[in-house]
Amino acid sequence: MSRNDVAGLVLAGGASRRMGSDKATTELAGRTLLQRAVSRLAPQVGPLAVNRGVDDGVPALPDDLPVLRDPVPGRQGPLAGLLAGLLWARDLGAPLLVTVAVDTPFFPADLAGRLAAAADGRIAVAASGGRPHPVFAATPTSLSGDLIEWLAGQDDRSVARWQARHAAIAVSFAVPARDIDPFFNLNTPDDLAAAEAAVRAGA
């Protein structure tokens, strides 16, 4: 599968209550988390978009990237953003969508390639330190119809449980010694301070 067959989506919705501000526009070492996520994912995929919640504002985006709104009302969590991405990528003819979270600035530079290589028609989920990271996944766009049915018929917004329904496979990424976990996500101001220290240390 070529890089152009793999679409990318930055999940940048959510209330960001613990951070106290919109994570997408939160700055880390002079760049917003959204800018960092986009610049890190762009070289790994073909078409690229950003997902925002129905009521979220639209921050400045590089290169006029498309903004995909959640296609279901209310705050339905990452599954709603995933559905928006799957429908968009499917309409573009891309067979696979790789998703990342906006609040995880150090995700691997080979994330999309490794997930796409492992997927082989299934959902491939990134893992590190023995833990899965469900929003960091490669998902076949052919599953968009199933996700529509799941969101309509279930009161369950767990990404992991929907993935388990499709026997998702895990792809393990190493955590280098003395280095930050590449899937370290920023939920609080203390997390942001830790990320600032990691950037100063060369992460």
N, C-alpha and C positions, 0 to 999 in steps of 0.2 A: 504494500500500500504506500503510495507516495504521500509526501507532506501535504499536497493540495487536496488529498482525499480526507484529511483530518481537519475538521473545523474546531475552533477554540472559543471558549466562553469564560469570561471572568464574572463570577457570581458576586455582585456588589450591592445587594439589597440588605435588608435587616435593620433592626432598630438601634443597634450599637449602644444599648443602655449602659452597660458596664464601662465602656470607653468614655461615654459622656458626650460624644460627637460622632458625626458620620464617619465611619471608618474609611470610606472611599476617598474622602478629602483630608484625612489625617496625614500629617507630614512625618516622614521618617528621613532624617538626614537631608532635608531640603527638597524632597520629592514626595508627592502624595502616594499613598498605598496603591491607589488605582493606577497611577503612572508606572509604578514599579511592577505591578502585576502584568500590565499590558506589555511593557517592554521586555519582560522575562518570557512571556508566553508567545509573543508574536513570531520570533524566529523558529518556533517549534511546530507551528501549524500553518494551514492555508488561510481561509477566511476566519476572521476574528470579530467577536462582538462582546458587548458588556450587558449584563442583566441588572436591572434596577426594579425595585418594587413599584407597585402602581402609584403610590403617593410620594415616592422619593424624587428629589430634585435631580437635575442632570448636571453633573460636574463637567468641567472642561475636559474634553477627550482629545487625545492625539489622533491626527489623521482622520477626523470625522468618522470614527468608528460607529457602527450602528448600535443603538440602545434598544434592547429588547425588554419590554415590560412583562411582568407576570401576567399570564393569560387567564388567571382565575382570580376572583375578587378576594380581598382581605390579605392578611399576611400569612401565606401558606408555607413559608419556609423555602429551603433550597430546592425542594422538588418542583415547586412552581417555576423557579428560574430554570431548572433543568429542562422542564417541558418547553418553555419558551425557546431555549437553545436547540432542542431536538427538532422542533417544528421548523425553525429557521434553517438549520443545517440540512434537514431533509429537503426543503424546498430548493436549496442550492445544489442538491445532488451529492452532498457529502455523506458517505456511509457511516462516519464515526464522528462523535463529538467528545472533545476533552474539556473537562471543566476544572477550574481552580477557584479558590476563595481569595477575595481581595485582601483579607487580613493575614495572609501567610506569605511574607515577602521573600522568603529564602527557598521556595520550592525548587526542585532540581531542574537544571538546564536541559536534562534529557528526559524529563517527565513524559511528554507527549509521545516521543518516539518509543520509549520502552512500554508504555501502556498500549499503544497501538499495535506494537509487535506481538504483545501477549494476548490481545483481545480475541482475535480469530473468531469473530461473530458473537462473542460474549462480552459482558461487562468486565472490565479490568480495573481493580481498585488499588491505589497506592497504599503501602504500609511501611512503617518504620518502627524500630524498637519493639516489634511484636504487636503493634497496634495498627488497625486499618484507619484510613482517612477517607471516608466515603465520598466527600465532595470532590476529591481529587481522583477522577475516574475517566475512563474512556467508555462511552456508551454508544452502542449501535443506534442509529437514528430510526431504524425499523421498530424500535420499542416505544416510539412516541404514542402510538395508539393504546398500548397497554398502560402507559402512564396516565393517559387521559382517563381511562376506566378506573384506575386505582384512585386517582384524586377525586373522581366523582362518587365512587362507591365506598371509600374507606375514610374513617376518621383517624387515619394514621399517616403522619407526615414524616416518618423516619426514612431517611435516604437509605440507611443500611438495610432496613427490613424490605424495602422495595427491591433493592439489589439482590438480597438473599433469595427472593422469589425467582430470580433468574440465574441462580447458581453462579454468582459473580466470583471471579478468581482474584487472588491477591498478588500484587507485584511488589516485592520487598526492595526498599531503598536503604542503603547503609547510612548510619549516622557516624561521620568521621570522628575519631578520637579528638577530644578537646575542641570540638566544633559544635555549633548549635544544630539542633534537630532541624532538617530542612522543612519540616512541616509544623514548626513552632508557629502558633497563631496568636495574634495580638487581641486580647479581650479587654485589657485594663491599661491605665496609664503606667503601671509598673511593668507590664509586658512591653509597652512601647519603649520604656527606658532601657530594658534589657536588650531590645532590638537595636537601639541607638548604640549601645556599648558593643554589640556584635558587629555593627557596620564599621565602627571605629577600629575594631580589631581585624577588619578585613573580610568579614563574611559577605 
